[in-house]
Amino acid sequence: MARIEHRLRHTAPWAGVAVGMALLLAALAPRVAWSAVQTAGVTTATVTSTGALVVPHTVGAGANRYLLVGISLISIGGGVATCVGGGARAVAGRARHGRRFPVTASPAAQSGRLGADHHHRTDGGGRGAGRPSAQPGLRTMVVDLEDVYDEFNHGIRSAEAIWRFLRHAYTRLSLGPRYTVLAGEGSHDYMNYLGFGDSLIPSLLTPTPDGLFPSDNLFAGVEGNDWLPEIAIGRLPAIDAAELEAVVAKIVAYERNTDIDGWGRRVLLSADAAEELADFAADSDIVANHVPVEFAVNRVYVDELGEAEARHRMLAQLAAGNAYVNFYGHGGHLGLGNFRPGLLTADDVATLGNGQKLPVVTAFTCLAGQFGFPGQESVGELLMVTPDGGAAAEWVPSGLSEHDQARILGEAFYGSAFGSTRQSVGETIAGAQRRFARNREDRYLLDIYNPIGDPATIVK
């Protein structure tokens, strides 16, 4: 029995969740790729007060649907389609209920193979979300989460249904997914008892020595028992259409930005104060050995600078822009650093001011990417959804991490990032996962370190 099947049988009580945003899938030939692109809006969907996404059965001219029928996927003519979702949660004391947003499609649908050879974006008057990619040969498909529930779990809302769908698509279809994007926020409160409405796309939970933590990585492990995912996966933790629109626009601008002189050749390495069992700065210097000579390496180490100066320089360096930012040390879902207020807090993210100078962020710490807490956004989530600045993509933990193994995971990531030609975030992470999985006992770390962003994003 496959590892994921064993886990799913022991996680049924928490597997069901509130219906959420559309599931956006993207892949590179020869496998099909699924991601969001934009056309003119032709119909609407409504987010109810319970956070449910209500999508009409027909979208666009000719009653086109994003539909999973048996083993056949209805494709969108020309490969151009958008399905953006939303939800409801309390923000600044007010719930965003009843928000309306467009669900769009191209004028015609064709059965069989997708017609596009690349991601494409057209102007739709500012509505919806466009997602082109710098990668050639990508083909696009959008899959509605309700259709996944209908076909793989008798219409019952369940995280397990998403995994079953991805396994089916990967193992049974001639053009299965290589990349997968989950477009929507998630939380442990799948029944919305607390009223935040932020469990839009459910996540599986993975067991660790410290308890259960959310893991999108489990969705991507569809074959074998090797702990390695077959599909590159990522999540855009948006709460509604406007937030999704903004984060997609940010990623698009990042990929199109050619003005990378200076900031695009910098790497920021940051480290917490050393302690008896961990010298974070020394381990960070090992990461520096993987960085090519044409990159400038800036270090922000608490031991060298002191807490106040380290925080000041961290924020200044982030504002200046970097290709990569790494952190070793203690952290939580609201910030990085083992002191108050820390090197970086969730409150800092909105005022970073780095604009389109977006880094790929890695944080080998604890809980920085914990997206399961109802009504709260982790520092990792905020770096992704902040429209002006933040990060282009991230690899951050949703659970408690052990530094003696996490540092090896960090070395594996940067060895993968700089060890070959220009590649996607998903390919870099997959390379790191393979390096780490060799003869490592604490392989559960592979499940708590989740990519946030689009894994098909090409790194500068």
Secondary structure, 3 states (H helix, E strand, C coil): CCHHHHHHHCCHHHHCCCCCCCEEEEEECCCECCCCCCCCCCCEEEECCCCCEECCCCCCCCCCCCCEECCEECEEHHHCEEECCCCCCEECCEECCCCEEEEEECCCEECCCCCCCCCCCCCCCCCCCCCCCCCCCEEEEEECHHHHHHHHHCCCCCHHHHHHHHHHHHHHCCCCECEEEEECCCCCCCCCCCCCCCCCCCCEEEEECCEEEEECHHHHCCCCCCCCCCCEEEEECCCCHHHHHHHHHHHHHHHHCCCCCCHHHEEEEEECCCECCECHHHHHHHHHCCCCCCCEEEEEEHHHHCHHHHHHHHHHHHHHCCCEEEEECCEECCEECCCCCCCEEHHHHHHCCCCCCCCEEEEECCCCCCCCCCCCCCHHHHHHHCCCCCCCEEEEECCCCCHHHHHHHHHHHHHHHCCCCCCEHHHHHHHHHHHHHCCCCCCCHHHHEEEECCCCCECC
